[in-house]
Amino acid sequence: MKYLCQVWFEPARLEAMTDDEKRSLDRASLDYDDDLVASGHMLTAHALQSPKSAITVRVRNGEMSVTDGPFAETKEQLGGFILIDAKDLNDAIRVAAGIPLAKLGSIEVRPIYDIPVHT
């Protein structure tokens, strides 16, 4: 079954890190991605640019509006995601717990919903 592991953290925590700490975190993240590929769990993973670069698009009553930044005003922001294939929820949770950024923020694990095809 496919699960999306959303990586949430406070951007200020990353901004407060030294360059060496950031490089170490990046290396640990890439190494863990390699482990997930080797174990067959990895489908895809991507880090996101800063929430400051985000654009929010909404359509209401046929009218589009575009605003700068993320829509949600929360301390934690979505920083990236890993799409995995796991045998069950417990396996997905185990994989999520190994994500290095889980030590700084949180990982939301959500099963993928397969939209039924109606013919």
C-alpha positions as CSV (number, residue, x, y, z in Angstrom):
1,M,0.0,0.0,0.0
2,K,1.2,3.5,-0.7
3,Y,1.6,6.1,2.0
4,L,2.6,9.8,1.8
5,C,5.0,10.9,4.6
6,Q,4.7,14.6,4.9
7,V,7.7,16.2,6.6
8,W,6.6,19.1,8.8
9,F,9.0,21.4,10.8
10,E,9.5,25.0,12.0
11,P,11.6,26.8,9.4
12,A,13.2,28.8,12.2
13,R,14.8,25.6,13.6
14,L,16.5,25.0,10.3
15,E,17.5,28.7,10.0
16,A,19.2,28.5,13.4
17,M,21.4,25.6,12.4
18,T,25.0,26.0,11.5
19,D,26.2,25.2,8.0
20,D,27.8,22.1,9.3
21,E,24.6,21.0,11.0
22,K,22.6,21.6,7.8
23,R,25.1,19.6,5.7
24,S,25.0,16.7,8.3
25,L,21.1,16.7,8.2
26,D,21.2,16.8,4.3
27,R,23.6,13.9,4.3
28,A,21.6,11.9,6.8
29,S,18.4,12.5,4.7
30,L,20.0,11.4,1.5
31,D,21.5,8.4,3.1
32,Y,18.1,7.4,4.5
33,D,16.6,7.9,1.0
34,D,19.2,5.5,-0.3
35,D,18.2,3.0,2.5
36,L,14.6,3.3,1.4
37,V,15.4,2.7,-2.2
38,A,17.5,-0.4,-1.2
39,S,14.6,-1.8,1.0
40,G,12.0,-1.2,-1.8
41,H,10.0,1.3,0.2
42,M,10.9,4.5,-1.8
43,L,8.7,5.6,-4.6
44,T,9.8,9.3,-4.7
45,A,11.0,12.0,-2.3
46,H,11.4,15.7,-2.6
47,A,12.3,18.6,-0.3
48,L,10.4,21.8,-0.8
49,Q,11.7,25.4,-1.0
50,S,10.9,27.8,1.8
51,P,7.2,28.5,2.5
52,K,8.1,32.1,1.7
53,S,8.3,31.0,-2.0
54,A,4.8,29.5,-1.9
55,I,1.7,30.8,-3.8
56,T,-1.8,29.9,-2.7
57,V,-4.5,29.6,-5.4
58,R,-8.2,29.5,-4.6
59,V,-11.2,29.4,-6.9
60,R,-14.5,30.6,-5.4
61,N,-17.7,31.1,-7.4
62,G,-15.6,30.8,-10.6
63,E,-13.2,33.5,-9.5
64,M,-9.5,32.8,-9.0
65,S,-7.4,34.5,-6.3
66,V,-3.7,34.2,-5.9
67,T,-1.9,35.1,-2.7
68,D,1.7,35.0,-1.6
69,G,2.9,32.5,0.9
70,P,1.2,29.5,2.5
71,F,-2.5,29.7,3.4
72,A,-2.1,28.2,6.9
73,E,-0.7,30.4,9.5
74,T,1.1,27.8,11.6
75,K,4.6,27.5,13.1
76,E,5.2,24.2,11.3
77,Q,5.3,24.2,7.6
78,L,5.4,21.4,5.0
79,G,9.1,21.0,4.1
80,G,9.0,17.9,1.9
81,F,7.5,14.5,1.3
82,I,8.4,10.9,0.8
83,L,6.0,8.6,-1.1
84,I,6.6,5.1,0.1
85,D,5.2,1.6,-0.6
86,A,4.7,-0.2,2.8
87,K,3.1,-3.5,3.7
88,D,0.8,-1.9,6.2
89,L,0.4,1.2,8.5
90,N,2.8,-0.2,11.1
91,D,5.5,-0.6,8.4
92,A,4.8,3.0,7.2
93,I,5.1,4.3,10.7
94,R,8.5,2.5,11.1
95,V,9.7,4.1,7.9
96,A,8.5,7.5,9.0
97,A,10.2,7.3,12.3
98,G,13.6,6.9,10.5
99,I,13.3,10.1,8.6
100,P,16.0,12.4,10.0
101,L,13.7,15.4,10.2
102,A,11.4,13.5,12.5
103,K,13.9,14.6,15.2
104,L,13.2,18.3,14.5
105,G,9.6,18.3,13.5
106,S,6.9,15.7,12.7
107,I,6.0,13.3,10.0
108,E,2.4,12.9,9.0
109,V,1.7,9.5,7.5
110,R,-1.3,9.3,5.3
111,P,-2.5,6.4,3.1
112,I,-3.0,7.2,-0.5
113,Y,-6.6,7.1,-1.7
114,D,-7.0,5.3,-5.0
115,I,-9.9,7.0,-6.8
116,P,-12.2,4.3,-8.2
117,V,-12.5,4.4,-12.0
118,H,-16.1,4.2,-13.2
119,T,-16.6,2.8,-16.6
